[in-house]
Amino acid sequence: MEQVMMIFVSLVFFDLVVSAICGNTLAPALYLFGDSSIDNGNNNLLPTLARANFFPYGIDFPRGSTGRFTNGKTIADFIAEYLGLPYPPPYISMGSSRSLTGINYASASCGILPETGANFGRCLNLRDQVNLFENTVEKDLAEMINNSTELCEHLSKSIYVFIIGTNDYLSKYLGTDKTYQSISFADLLIATLSDQFKVHYSSTINFTENDNNISTQRTCQHVSSPRFDGKKLLKSEKTCFNCDVARTGTGRVEVAFQI
């Protein structure tokens, strides 16, 4: 079951050329998309029951309860530390602030499907998160990095982490969705996820550059496509829960990544 969850819940891809020099950051920025696994405060300012900005959350975190659904750090915090980057701030709490080192768009209770998590209140589903990233590229990064070549370099070498899908399955198996069988439901999730990956990837290679009030569409020629290899997660039949579902999803993701 853990292997299936790795495929459908924790899709993490790295698009990075690392020059590991001691003391230097390994990537210019870290952009996070997902659910409560890595939400670090976005839901604090949303009308939702899915919040973690109160005791005992954060009892082992230096700043106390910040909105992280854990007593201490999330996996995203450890990734940021490894890369030598500050923790990406939650998008909703930034206001007019801007960041060159990454942003956290993750939102607890949400999922791949737009309707997931609605019973808890408002949240940022994957489509919302990807749209916010597009907005970040178009309005913030394009202004802060006023050079198309440098912006392409920034987007190409940044890290993008997606951890999402748990809540979609919880909604289904807790009886809130009776429409789909297991494989067809997995197919729906992967099709929706694939579409959002394509939109996200397009955002990293296409952006609008404004110069003297003239808008020009730019394309980053050297940004490689994301890579995913789910085959190695299915090696052991003995530990694979519902392997047919896993294979269906893995194949769809691999096709989607052939951009």
Residue frames as qw, qx, qy, qz and C-alpha x, y, z in Angstrom:
[[0.000, 0.885, 0.465, 0.000, 0.00, 0.00, 0.00],
 [0.332, -0.748, 0.098, 0.566, 2.89, 2.34, 0.77],
 [0.386, -0.084, 0.586, 0.708, 4.16, 1.91, -2.79],
 [0.147, 0.657, 0.648, 0.357, 0.79, 2.79, -4.28],
 [0.203, -0.912, -0.256, 0.247, 0.61, 5.85, -2.04],
 [0.421, -0.477, 0.319, 0.702, 4.06, 6.87, -3.25],
 [0.292, 0.251, 0.656, 0.650, 2.80, 6.77, -6.82],
 [0.051, -0.706, -0.585, -0.396, -0.50, 8.53, -6.32],
 [0.386, -0.870, -0.275, 0.138, 0.17, 10.70, -3.29],
 [0.403, -0.778, 0.229, 0.425, 3.79, 11.74, -3.27],
 [0.734, 0.531, 0.210, 0.367, 4.90, 12.62, -6.77],
 [0.305, -0.850, 0.172, 0.393, 8.14, 14.46, -6.32],
 [0.795, 0.437, 0.172, 0.384, 10.23, 15.43, -9.33],
 [0.388, -0.715, 0.164, 0.558, 13.52, 17.27, -9.53],
 [0.633, 0.700, 0.160, 0.290, 14.61, 19.32, -12.53],
 [0.342, -0.908, 0.214, 0.108, 18.05, 20.37, -11.32],
 [0.752, 0.438, -0.305, 0.387, 21.66, 20.51, -12.44],
 [0.624, -0.778, -0.021, 0.071, 23.53, 20.41, -9.13],
 [0.524, 0.550, -0.395, 0.517, 26.91, 21.96, -8.61],
 [0.711, -0.647, -0.275, 0.016, 27.45, 21.00, -4.99],
 [0.389, 0.471, -0.365, 0.703, 29.85, 23.54, -3.58],
 [0.449, -0.419, -0.649, 0.449, 29.99, 23.66, 0.22],
 [0.106, -0.424, -0.287, 0.852, 28.03, 26.61, 1.57],
 [0.225, 0.099, -0.393, -0.886, 26.12, 27.30, -1.66],
 [0.686, 0.215, 0.400, -0.568, 22.46, 26.62, -2.26],
 [0.397, -0.021, 0.865, 0.307, 21.75, 23.65, -4.50],
 [0.179, 0.578, 0.686, 0.404, 18.84, 25.35, -6.26],
 [0.045, 0.268, -0.002, 0.962, 17.59, 28.94, -6.63],
 [0.507, -0.163, 0.166, -0.830, 14.09, 28.21, -5.33],
 [0.004, -0.118, -0.988, 0.097, 11.71, 25.58, -3.96],
 [0.490, -0.064, -0.148, -0.857, 8.04, 25.59, -5.05],
 [0.106, 0.030, 0.952, -0.287, 5.61, 23.38, -3.13],
 [0.573, -0.070, -0.322, -0.750, 2.21, 22.03, -4.17],
 [0.367, -0.050, -0.925, 0.090, 0.06, 19.69, -2.13],
 [0.575, -0.606, -0.432, -0.340, -2.11, 19.08, 0.91],
 [0.571, -0.792, 0.109, -0.186, -1.67, 18.93, 4.70],
 [0.920, -0.049, -0.032, 0.387, 1.52, 16.91, 4.24],
 [0.553, 0.065, 0.011, 0.831, 3.35, 20.14, 3.45],
 [0.103, -0.844, -0.284, -0.442, 0.88, 22.98, 4.12],
 [0.516, -0.104, -0.419, 0.740, 2.72, 25.43, 6.39],
 [0.055, -0.404, -0.381, 0.830, 0.03, 28.04, 6.94],
 [0.108, -0.140, -0.520, -0.836, -2.07, 28.69, 3.84],
 [0.365, -0.512, -0.739, -0.244, -5.23, 27.40, 5.51],
 [0.279, -0.341, -0.505, 0.742, -4.76, 29.75, 8.48],
 [0.126, 0.310, 0.011, -0.942, -6.38, 32.54, 6.49],
 [0.339, -0.100, -0.702, -0.618, -9.05, 30.48, 4.74],
 [0.641, -0.194, 0.251, -0.699, -12.60, 29.79, 6.02],
 [0.741, 0.130, -0.644, -0.140, -12.02, 26.11, 6.74],
 [0.813, -0.539, 0.121, -0.187, -12.04, 23.62, 9.59],
 [0.928, 0.110, -0.059, 0.350, -8.78, 22.14, 8.30],
 [0.092, 0.876, -0.294, 0.370, -6.32, 24.25, 10.28],
 [0.852, -0.198, -0.338, 0.347, -3.34, 23.48, 12.50],
 [0.237, 0.578, -0.219, 0.750, -2.43, 26.88, 13.92],
 [0.574, -0.629, 0.158, -0.499, -3.08, 25.94, 17.54],
 [0.163, -0.438, 0.842, -0.270, -1.60, 23.81, 20.33],
 [0.680, -0.555, 0.384, 0.286, -0.44, 21.03, 20.37],
 [0.756, 0.566, 0.127, 0.305, 0.62, 21.42, 16.73],
 [0.356, 0.784, -0.215, 0.461, 4.14, 22.80, 16.51],
 [0.679, -0.730, 0.072, -0.024, 5.24, 21.84, 20.01],
 [0.784, -0.274, 0.288, 0.477, 8.65, 20.83, 18.64],
 [0.498, 0.615, 0.251, 0.557, 8.90, 23.62, 16.06],
 [0.395, -0.068, -0.232, 0.886, 10.88, 26.77, 16.99],
 [0.164, -0.145, -0.090, -0.971, 8.02, 29.12, 16.06],
 [0.407, 0.150, 0.672, -0.600, 5.29, 27.00, 17.62],
 [0.490, 0.469, 0.735, -0.012, 2.03, 26.30, 15.77],
 [0.026, -0.391, 0.342, 0.854, 2.39, 27.86, 12.32],
 [0.713, 0.387, -0.047, -0.583, -0.21, 25.87, 10.41],
 [0.340, 0.364, -0.857, -0.132, 1.96, 22.81, 9.84],
 [0.872, -0.228, -0.107, -0.420, 0.04, 19.59, 10.48],
 [0.811, 0.086, -0.479, 0.325, 2.82, 18.14, 12.60],
 [0.601, -0.749, -0.137, 0.242, 4.54, 18.65, 15.92],
 [0.478, -0.542, 0.296, 0.625, 7.71, 19.77, 14.14],
 [0.096, 0.494, -0.487, -0.714, 8.99, 20.04, 10.59],
 [0.837, 0.410, 0.212, -0.293, 7.36, 18.78, 7.41],
 [0.811, 0.092, 0.397, 0.420, 9.19, 16.89, 4.67],
 [0.400, 0.827, 0.157, 0.363, 9.24, 20.16, 2.72],
 [0.312, -0.923, 0.223, -0.038, 11.17, 21.83, 5.54],
 [0.752, -0.361, 0.466, 0.293, 13.82, 19.12, 5.40],
 [0.681, 0.487, 0.360, 0.412, 14.07, 19.49, 1.62],
 [0.111, 0.965, 0.005, 0.238, 14.52, 23.25, 1.97],
 [0.526, -0.765, 0.357, 0.097, 17.26, 22.76, 4.57],
 [0.812, -0.021, 0.460, 0.357, 19.03, 20.24, 2.35],
 [0.528, 0.672, 0.287, 0.434, 18.97, 22.69, -0.55],
 [0.428, -0.150, -0.161, 0.877, 20.28, 25.49, 1.66],
 [0.103, -0.463, -0.357, -0.805, 17.11, 27.55, 1.18],
 [0.266, -0.057, 0.499, -0.823, 14.79, 29.28, 3.68],
 [0.272, 0.372, 0.874, -0.151, 11.42, 27.65, 4.27],
 [0.002, -0.319, -0.521, -0.792, 9.13, 28.77, 1.42],
 [0.233, 0.113, 0.434, -0.863, 6.46, 31.10, 2.86],
 [0.304, 0.487, 0.816, -0.065, 2.76, 30.17, 2.53],
 [0.201, 0.356, 0.463, 0.787, 1.38, 32.04, -0.47],
 [0.222, -0.769, -0.519, -0.299, -1.77, 33.38, 1.19],
 [0.509, -0.757, -0.214, 0.350, 0.08, 34.97, 4.10],
 [0.583, 0.027, 0.168, 0.795, 2.56, 36.82, 1.88],
 [0.090, 0.851, 0.274, -0.439, 0.30, 39.76, 1.03],
 [0.434, 0.890, -0.115, -0.081, 2.32, 42.17, -1.09],
 [0.420, -0.636, 0.615, 0.203, 5.61, 40.44, -0.24],
 [0.817, 0.491, -0.254, -0.163, 7.49, 38.52, -2.90],
 [0.698, -0.488, 0.513, 0.106, 10.03, 35.74, -2.77],
 [0.483, 0.649, -0.536, -0.241, 12.83, 34.65, -5.07],
 [0.009, -0.382, 0.914, -0.140, 13.64, 31.51, -3.11],
 [0.236, -0.185, -0.939, -0.169, 10.30, 29.75, -3.44],
 [0.490, -0.177, 0.137, -0.843, 6.68, 29.69, -2.28],
 [0.093, 0.109, 0.975, -0.169, 4.43, 27.13, -0.62],
 [0.448, -0.066, -0.313, -0.835, 1.01, 26.80, -2.31],
 [0.333, -0.138, -0.933, 0.012, -0.08, 23.63, -0.46],
 [0.463, -0.280, 0.110, -0.834, -3.48, 23.60, 1.23],
 [0.157, -0.042, 0.936, -0.312, -4.76, 21.07, 3.77],
 [0.541, 0.341, 0.639, -0.427, -7.88, 18.98, 2.97],
 [0.560, 0.638, -0.159, -0.503, -7.61, 19.64, -0.77],
 [0.736, -0.062, 0.644, 0.200, -6.72, 17.24, -3.51],
 [0.261, -0.040, 0.662, 0.701, -6.37, 16.66, -7.22],
 [0.000, -0.580, -0.722, -0.378, -10.10, 16.96, -7.88],
 [0.042, -0.430, 0.018, -0.901, -11.69, 20.41, -7.40],
 [0.634, -0.525, -0.245, -0.512, -14.47, 19.09, -5.16],
 [0.748, -0.150, -0.548, 0.342, -12.18, 17.28, -2.71],
 [0.369, -0.109, -0.441, 0.811, -12.12, 18.89, 0.74],
 [0.187, -0.444, -0.255, -0.838, -15.20, 21.04, 0.19],
 [0.626, -0.566, -0.520, -0.130, -16.87, 19.50, 3.25],
 [0.587, -0.367, -0.325, 0.644, -14.25, 21.21, 5.45],
 [0.000, 0.884, 0.121, -0.451, -14.65, 24.63, 3.86],
 [0.486, 0.855, -0.171, -0.065, -12.46, 26.61, 1.46],
 [0.689, -0.433, 0.436, 0.385, -9.10, 25.28, 0.33],
 [0.272, 0.707, -0.452, -0.470, -6.73, 25.55, -2.60],
 [0.931, 0.147, 0.334, -0.006, -7.13, 22.55, -4.88],
 [0.668, -0.144, 0.429, 0.591, -4.36, 21.58, -7.27],
 [0.372, 0.664, 0.422, 0.492, -5.83, 23.69, -10.07],
 [0.204, -0.973, -0.096, -0.053, -5.89, 26.72, -7.77],
 [0.636, -0.609, 0.272, 0.389, -2.30, 26.12, -6.71],
 [0.616, 0.156, 0.471, 0.613, -1.02, 25.81, -10.27],
 [0.178, 0.845, 0.341, 0.373, -2.92, 28.97, -11.24],
 [0.383, -0.915, 0.045, 0.119, -1.28, 30.83, -8.35],
 [0.676, -0.308, 0.392, 0.543, 2.12, 29.62, -9.53],
 [0.460, 0.547, 0.444, 0.541, 1.34, 30.95, -13.01],
 [0.101, -0.963, -0.177, -0.175, 0.50, 34.28, -11.42],
 [0.605, -0.687, 0.203, 0.348, 3.79, 34.22, -9.50],
 [0.644, 0.036, 0.448, 0.620, 5.77, 33.67, -12.69],
 [0.290, 0.691, 0.437, 0.497, 3.89, 36.27, -14.74],
 [0.156, -0.928, -0.154, -0.301, 3.61, 39.08, -12.19],
 [0.576, -0.791, 0.187, 0.084, 6.31, 38.59, -9.58],
 [0.766, -0.225, 0.395, 0.454, 9.25, 36.67, -10.99],
 [0.543, 0.587, 0.344, 0.492, 9.06, 38.44, -14.35],
 [0.045, -0.960, -0.010, -0.275, 9.38, 41.77, -12.51],
 [0.619, -0.721, 0.290, 0.112, 12.02, 40.71, -9.99],
 [0.617, -0.189, 0.579, 0.498, 14.14, 38.97, -12.62],
 [0.413, 0.794, 0.081, -0.439, 13.98, 41.53, -15.40],
 [0.141, 0.559, -0.720, -0.387, 15.84, 39.40, -17.90],
 [0.890, 0.123, -0.105, -0.426, 14.23, 36.58, -19.85],
 [0.661, 0.360, -0.643, 0.142, 17.40, 34.47, -19.95],
 [0.022, 0.299, -0.728, 0.616, 17.93, 34.73, -16.20],
 [0.673, -0.068, 0.285, -0.679, 14.26, 33.98, -15.53],
 [0.872, 0.222, -0.368, -0.233, 14.47, 30.87, -17.70],
 [0.437, 0.352, -0.736, 0.379, 17.56, 29.83, -15.76],
 [0.313, -0.240, 0.569, -0.722, 15.74, 30.37, -12.47],
 [0.822, 0.050, 0.086, -0.561, 12.72, 28.30, -13.54],
 [0.776, 0.341, -0.526, -0.073, 14.89, 25.58, -15.05],
 [0.429, 0.279, -0.734, 0.446, 17.00, 25.01, -11.94],
 [0.458, -0.333, 0.369, -0.737, 14.29, 25.44, -9.31],
 [0.057, -0.038, -0.990, 0.119, 12.80, 22.47, -7.45],
 [0.576, -0.155, -0.161, -0.786, 9.09, 21.63, -7.73],
 [0.005, 0.022, -0.960, 0.280, 7.53, 19.25, -5.21],
 [0.617, -0.190, -0.284, -0.709, 4.02, 17.79, -5.51],
 [0.072, -0.025, -0.945, 0.319, 2.57, 15.77, -2.61],
 [0.508, 0.104, 0.116, -0.847, -1.14, 15.33, -3.19],
 [0.540, 0.037, -0.725, -0.425, -3.87, 12.74, -3.67],
 [0.113, -0.058, -0.893, 0.432, -4.48, 11.36, -0.17],
 [0.324, 0.258, 0.430, -0.802, -7.66, 13.34, 0.37],
 [0.561, 0.224, -0.444, -0.662, -9.10, 12.27, -2.98],
 [0.485, 0.023, -0.873, -0.047, -8.82, 8.64, -1.93],
 [0.003, 0.138, 0.740, -0.658, -10.11, 9.32, 1.57],
 [0.465, 0.216, 0.069, -0.856, -13.20, 10.97, 0.10],
 [0.617, 0.153, -0.619, -0.461, -13.83, 7.98, -2.14],
 [0.495, -0.011, -0.859, 0.128, -13.27, 5.21, 0.38],
 [0.064, 0.128, 0.638, -0.756, -15.14, 6.97, 3.18],
 [0.205, 0.509, 0.836, -0.020, -18.24, 6.74, 1.00],
 [0.141, 0.668, 0.136, -0.718, -18.59, 10.29, -0.29],
 [0.377, 0.506, -0.484, -0.606, -18.15, 9.15, -3.88],
 [0.710, 0.066, 0.683, -0.160, -20.04, 6.12, -5.18],
 [0.611, 0.678, -0.087, -0.400, -19.64, 6.86, -8.89],
 [0.483, 0.646, -0.586, -0.080, -16.30, 5.22, -9.75],
 [0.977, -0.159, -0.080, 0.117, -14.74, 1.80, -9.33],
 [0.626, -0.622, 0.197, 0.428, -11.13, 1.68, -8.13],
 [0.582, 0.021, 0.450, 0.676, -9.38, 1.62, -11.50],
 [0.206, 0.727, 0.434, 0.491, -11.68, 4.14, -13.16],
 [0.335, -0.933, -0.115, 0.069, -11.27, 6.46, -10.16],
 [0.622, -0.448, 0.303, 0.566, -7.49, 6.14, -10.38],
 [0.475, 0.362, 0.500, 0.627, -7.74, 6.89, -14.09],
 [0.022, -0.913, -0.323, -0.248, -9.76, 10.03, -13.35],
 [0.495, -0.815, 0.065, 0.294, -7.22, 11.21, -10.76],
 [0.611, -0.228, 0.419, 0.632, -4.24, 10.64, -13.02],
 [0.354, 0.604, 0.483, 0.526, -5.93, 12.28, -16.00],
 [0.166, -0.962, -0.183, -0.113, -6.67, 15.37, -13.89],
 [0.602, -0.656, 0.220, 0.398, -3.18, 15.31, -12.37],
 [0.628, 0.129, 0.459, 0.616, -1.63, 14.97, -15.82],
 [0.200, 0.822, 0.357, 0.397, -3.53, 18.00, -17.08],
 [0.333, -0.942, 0.005, 0.037, -2.30, 20.10, -14.17],
 [0.697, -0.361, 0.341, 0.518, 1.29, 18.92, -14.67],
 [0.512, 0.436, 0.439, 0.596, 1.09, 20.08, -18.28],
 [0.037, -0.941, -0.208, -0.263, -0.27, 23.48, -17.23],
 [0.565, -0.773, 0.150, 0.245, 2.46, 23.78, -14.60],
 [0.699, -0.083, 0.405, 0.583, 5.18, 22.78, -17.06],
 [0.346, 0.701, 0.374, 0.498, 3.88, 25.29, -19.58],
 [0.256, -0.962, -0.083, -0.042, 4.14, 27.98, -16.90],
 [0.640, -0.583, 0.286, 0.410, 7.83, 27.23, -16.45],
 [0.551, 0.032, 0.510, 0.660, 8.66, 27.61, -20.14],
 [0.132, 0.595, 0.454, 0.650, 6.23, 30.31, -21.27],
 [0.247, -0.653, -0.426, 0.576, 5.84, 33.72, -19.69],
 [0.268, 0.872, 0.284, 0.296, 5.01, 37.29, -20.66],
 [0.538, -0.232, -0.084, 0.806, 7.81, 39.85, -20.57],
 [0.096, 0.941, 0.325, -0.002, 6.85, 43.52, -20.33],
 [0.532, -0.184, 0.130, 0.816, 9.28, 46.05, -21.76],
 [0.024, 0.123, -0.143, -0.982, 8.30, 49.71, -22.24],
 [0.551, 0.262, 0.366, -0.703, 4.62, 48.77, -21.82],
 [0.655, 0.345, -0.505, -0.444, 4.92, 46.21, -24.62],
 [0.772, -0.245, 0.537, -0.234, 4.05, 42.62, -23.69],
 [0.496, 0.497, -0.664, -0.255, 6.08, 39.91, -25.40],
 [0.957, -0.188, 0.106, -0.195, 5.53, 36.17, -25.03],
 [0.096, 0.672, -0.734, 0.021, 8.80, 34.42, -24.20],
 [0.980, -0.053, -0.127, -0.145, 9.62, 30.72, -24.30],
 [0.393, -0.671, 0.628, 0.027, 12.42, 29.08, -22.34],
 [0.735, 0.436, -0.458, -0.244, 14.10, 26.80, -24.85],
 [0.409, 0.390, -0.788, 0.244, 16.34, 24.93, -22.43],
 [0.529, -0.286, 0.533, -0.595, 13.94, 23.90, -19.67],
 [0.242, 0.089, -0.949, -0.180, 13.81, 20.12, -19.68],
 [0.672, -0.343, -0.333, -0.566, 10.57, 18.26, -19.04],
 [0.555, -0.478, 0.539, -0.416, 9.88, 16.61, -15.66],
 [0.481, 0.245, -0.835, -0.108, 10.78, 12.97, -15.24],
 [0.692, -0.289, 0.402, -0.525, 8.95, 10.20, -13.41],
 [0.464, 0.232, -0.845, -0.127, 9.77, 6.51, -13.12],
 [0.689, -0.306, 0.293, -0.588, 7.10, 4.53, -11.31],
 [0.836, 0.170, -0.501, -0.143, 8.17, 1.09, -12.56],
 [0.392, 0.274, -0.744, 0.467, 10.65, 0.56, -9.74],
 [0.388, -0.219, 0.456, -0.770, 7.84, 1.17, -7.24],
 [0.862, 0.053, 0.008, -0.504, 6.02, -1.91, -8.53],
 [0.332, 0.464, -0.821, -0.023, 8.83, -4.48, -8.32],
 [0.032, -0.055, 0.936, -0.346, 7.40, -6.50, -5.46],
 [0.473, -0.319, -0.596, -0.565, 4.01, -8.10, -6.10],
 [0.501, -0.352, -0.737, 0.286, 3.88, -9.20, -2.44],
 [0.226, -0.432, -0.383, 0.785, 3.89, -5.67, -1.09],
 [0.075, -0.054, -0.355, -0.930, 1.84, -4.04, -3.85],
 [0.281, 0.426, 0.691, -0.511, -1.70, -3.18, -2.80],
 [0.543, 0.711, 0.376, -0.239, -4.05, -3.28, -5.79],
 [0.456, -0.310, 0.495, 0.672, -1.28, -3.49, -8.39],
 [0.350, 0.536, 0.641, 0.423, -3.69, -3.12, -11.31],
 [0.048, -0.963, -0.258, 0.054, -4.68, 0.31, -10.04],
 [0.431, -0.706, 0.272, 0.492, -1.04, 1.24, -9.53],
 [0.501, 0.026, 0.616, 0.608, -0.06, 0.16, -13.05],
 [0.235, 0.777, 0.529, 0.247, -2.93, 2.14, -14.55],
 [0.172, -0.968, -0.061, 0.173, -1.83, 5.29, -12.77],
 [0.534, -0.500, 0.421, 0.536, 1.86, 4.78, -13.45],
 [0.496, 0.294, 0.615, 0.538, 1.30, 4.36, -17.17],
 [0.127, 0.893, 0.393, 0.180, -0.85, 7.48, -17.37],
 [0.331, -0.883, 0.107, 0.315, 1.70, 9.58, -15.49],
 [0.567, -0.256, 0.524, 0.582, 4.53, 8.38, -17.72],
 [0.381, 0.567, 0.569, 0.458, 2.56, 9.28, -20.83],
 [0.076, -0.968, -0.240, 0.006, 1.75, 12.71, -19.38],
 [0.450, -0.747, 0.252, 0.420, 5.43, 13.35, -18.70],
 [0.593, 0.124, 0.527, 0.597, 6.34, 12.80, -22.36],
 [0.161, 0.891, 0.231, -0.356, 5.93, 16.52, -23.02]]
